[in-house]
């Protein structure tokens, strides 16, 4: 049995060069990225898993869903999936690309 640490986060668009410059000289703080983490002990090398992420409160824009899994030694495997929220296309909360 191996304990694995799972972390899921949704990150918004990367800030522009001016904002990054202000963050570098600590005039403006970096945006906090919400994330959820938990640890599970797996009995096999592969285990199916399903996760639902509620994006109803996200503003229209481009985002990255990041999933990180760290093994017992702390070495991570990271997967990313870009997506866009654009409610102007349908007028509802259901338009995700």
Secondary structure, DSSP 8 states (H G I E B T S, - for coil): -EEEEEEEEEEE----HHHHHHHHTTSS------EEEEEEEESSS----------TT--SEEEEEEEEEE-TT--EEEEEEEEEE-GGGTSSTT-B-
